[in-house]
Amino acid sequence: APRWLLDRTGMIPVSPGYLPRMLPWLMQGARAARQARVDALSKALNSLHASASEEHERQAREAGCPDLLARRDYLHVYESERSFRGDARHWQARQRFGIRFRELVPGELMEVEPNISGNFARAVLMEGQSIALDPGGLVKAVATAFQERQGRIIQHRVHNIGIEAPGDVQVDTTAG
């Protein structure tokens, strides 16, 4: 990434004179990227996402629109062994949290996706992942069902979200 900043034709060109102003932001990013912090955030995100698919499916059923969600396979492909190995840490983290996937070699990849180019060295298959077929329609249907059950939708800046007990979520906003 540092080379990207200094390369005027790179992905993120930055004038060298601007780098001192970016230093606090870069330092904050470096602190956030430490492994202990990444592990803590990964654990927190996993606790939020672990039942997300099932909860979305439940909400869609209750809103009368289960057809707006589907289960699909996700395929992550890698053009080289090097890029595959470069992603190993991410797959190891997923494995630690019980996220199931299967590594594929080129022959297996062609079996799973016969129309794919033969230019890929490796792939990872995640089966049965959730996808919203119409995200906007899903949100509108769930919001309508929420309002029909006497829910109120308000628009304010959120300062904090706290869970007092299972099912008891407190949201602190600019409105109080």
C-alpha positions as CSV (number, residue, x, y, z in Angstrom):
1,A,0.0,0.0,0.0
2,P,2.8,2.6,0.7
3,R,4.0,2.2,-2.9
4,W,0.5,3.0,-4.2
5,L,0.5,6.3,-2.3
6,L,3.8,7.4,-3.9
7,D,3.1,6.2,-7.4
8,R,1.5,9.1,-9.3
9,T,0.0,6.6,-11.8
10,G,-1.0,4.1,-9.1
11,M,-4.4,3.1,-7.6
12,I,-4.2,5.8,-4.9
13,P,-1.9,8.6,-6.0
14,V,-1.1,11.1,-3.2
15,S,1.0,14.2,-3.5
16,P,4.2,13.7,-1.3
17,G,3.4,17.1,0.3
18,Y,0.1,15.8,1.5
19,L,1.6,12.7,3.3
20,P,2.3,14.6,6.6
21,R,-1.4,15.5,6.8
22,M,-2.3,11.9,6.2
23,L,0.1,10.6,8.9
24,P,-2.5,10.5,11.8
25,W,-5.0,8.6,9.6
26,L,-2.3,6.2,8.4
27,M,-1.1,5.6,12.0
28,Q,-4.7,4.9,13.1
29,G,-5.1,2.4,10.2
30,A,-1.8,0.7,11.2
31,R,-3.1,0.3,14.8
32,A,-6.4,-1.0,13.6
33,A,-4.7,-3.5,11.4
34,R,-2.8,-5.2,14.2
35,Q,-3.6,-8.9,14.5
36,A,-5.0,-8.7,18.0
37,R,-7.4,-5.9,16.9
38,V,-8.4,-7.7,13.7
39,D,-9.1,-10.9,15.8
40,A,-11.3,-9.0,18.2
41,L,-13.2,-7.3,15.5
42,S,-13.6,-10.6,13.6
43,K,-15.0,-12.2,16.7
44,A,-17.5,-9.4,17.2
45,L,-18.6,-9.4,13.6
46,N,-19.0,-13.2,13.7
47,S,-21.3,-12.9,16.7
48,L,-23.4,-10.4,14.7
49,H,-23.4,-12.4,11.5
50,A,-23.6,-16.0,12.8
51,S,-27.4,-16.2,12.6
52,A,-27.9,-13.4,10.0
53,S,-29.1,-15.7,7.2
54,E,-31.7,-17.5,9.4
55,E,-32.9,-14.2,10.9
56,H,-33.3,-12.6,7.4
57,E,-35.2,-15.6,6.2
58,R,-37.5,-15.4,9.3
59,Q,-38.1,-11.7,8.8
60,A,-38.8,-12.3,5.1
61,R,-41.3,-15.1,5.9
62,E,-43.0,-12.8,8.5
63,A,-43.2,-10.0,5.9
64,G,-44.7,-12.4,3.4
65,C,-41.8,-12.2,0.9
66,P,-39.6,-15.3,1.4
67,D,-39.2,-15.5,-2.3
68,L,-36.9,-12.4,-2.2
69,L,-34.2,-14.4,-0.5
70,A,-32.4,-17.4,-1.9
71,R,-29.4,-19.6,-1.1
72,R,-26.6,-19.7,-3.7
73,D,-23.1,-20.9,-3.9
74,Y,-20.3,-18.3,-3.8
75,L,-17.1,-19.0,-5.7
76,H,-13.9,-17.1,-5.0
77,V,-11.4,-17.7,-7.8
78,Y,-7.6,-17.0,-7.9
79,E,-5.5,-16.5,-10.9
80,S,-2.4,-17.8,-9.2
81,E,-1.2,-19.9,-6.3
82,R,0.4,-16.8,-4.9
83,S,-2.8,-14.9,-4.8
84,F,-4.5,-17.9,-3.2
85,R,-1.8,-18.2,-0.6
86,G,-2.0,-14.4,0.0
87,D,-5.7,-14.9,1.1
88,A,-4.9,-17.9,3.3
89,R,-5.2,-15.8,6.6
90,H,-8.7,-14.8,5.7
91,W,-9.8,-18.3,5.0
92,Q,-8.2,-19.5,8.2
93,A,-10.1,-16.9,10.2
94,R,-13.4,-18.0,8.5
95,Q,-12.5,-21.6,9.5
96,R,-11.9,-20.6,13.1
97,F,-15.4,-19.2,13.2
98,G,-17.0,-22.4,11.8
99,I,-17.7,-20.9,8.3
100,R,-17.7,-23.8,5.9
101,F,-16.0,-23.8,2.6
102,R,-14.2,-26.1,0.2
103,E,-10.9,-25.4,-1.6
104,L,-10.9,-26.4,-5.3
105,V,-8.1,-27.2,-7.7
106,P,-8.6,-26.4,-11.4
107,G,-10.2,-29.7,-12.4
108,E,-12.7,-29.4,-9.6
109,L,-13.4,-25.8,-10.5
110,M,-14.3,-26.8,-14.0
111,E,-16.8,-29.4,-12.6
112,V,-18.5,-26.8,-10.4
113,E,-18.5,-24.0,-13.0
114,P,-18.0,-25.6,-16.5
115,N,-18.2,-22.2,-18.3
116,I,-15.4,-20.6,-16.4
117,S,-12.1,-19.8,-18.1
118,G,-9.3,-22.3,-17.5
119,N,-7.0,-19.5,-16.4
120,F,-7.6,-19.9,-12.7
121,A,-5.1,-21.7,-10.4
122,R,-7.4,-22.2,-7.4
123,A,-10.9,-21.5,-6.1
124,V,-12.8,-21.6,-2.8
125,L,-16.5,-22.7,-2.8
126,M,-18.9,-21.5,-0.1
127,E,-22.1,-23.4,-0.5
128,G,-25.6,-22.3,0.5
129,Q,-24.9,-18.6,1.1
130,S,-27.8,-16.2,1.4
131,I,-28.5,-13.6,-1.3
132,A,-31.3,-11.0,-1.5
133,L,-32.7,-11.2,-5.0
134,D,-34.3,-7.7,-4.6
135,P,-32.7,-5.9,-1.7
136,G,-34.8,-2.8,-2.1
137,G,-38.0,-4.8,-2.2
138,L,-37.0,-6.9,0.8
139,V,-36.2,-3.8,2.9
140,K,-39.6,-2.2,1.9
141,A,-41.5,-5.4,2.7
142,V,-39.8,-5.8,6.1
143,A,-40.3,-2.1,6.9
144,T,-44.0,-2.3,6.0
145,A,-44.5,-5.4,8.1
146,F,-42.7,-3.7,11.0
147,Q,-45.0,-0.7,10.8
148,E,-48.1,-2.9,10.5
149,R,-47.1,-4.3,13.9
150,Q,-47.0,-0.8,15.4
151,G,-43.3,-0.3,14.8
152,R,-42.1,3.3,14.1
153,I,-39.4,4.2,11.7
154,I,-37.5,7.3,12.7
155,Q,-34.5,9.0,11.1
156,H,-31.9,10.3,13.5
157,R,-28.2,10.1,14.0
158,V,-27.4,7.0,16.2
159,H,-24.8,7.5,18.9
160,N,-24.9,4.1,20.5
161,I,-26.5,0.7,20.3
162,G,-26.6,-1.4,23.4
163,I,-28.0,-4.8,24.2
164,E,-29.4,-4.9,27.7
165,A,-30.7,-8.4,27.5
166,P,-31.6,-10.9,24.7
167,G,-34.2,-9.1,22.6
168,D,-33.9,-5.8,24.5
169,V,-31.9,-3.4,22.2
170,Q,-31.4,0.2,23.3
171,V,-30.7,2.7,20.6
172,D,-29.4,6.2,21.6
173,T,-30.1,8.8,19.0
174,T,-30.0,12.6,18.6
175,A,-33.7,12.5,19.5
176,G,-33.0,10.8,22.9
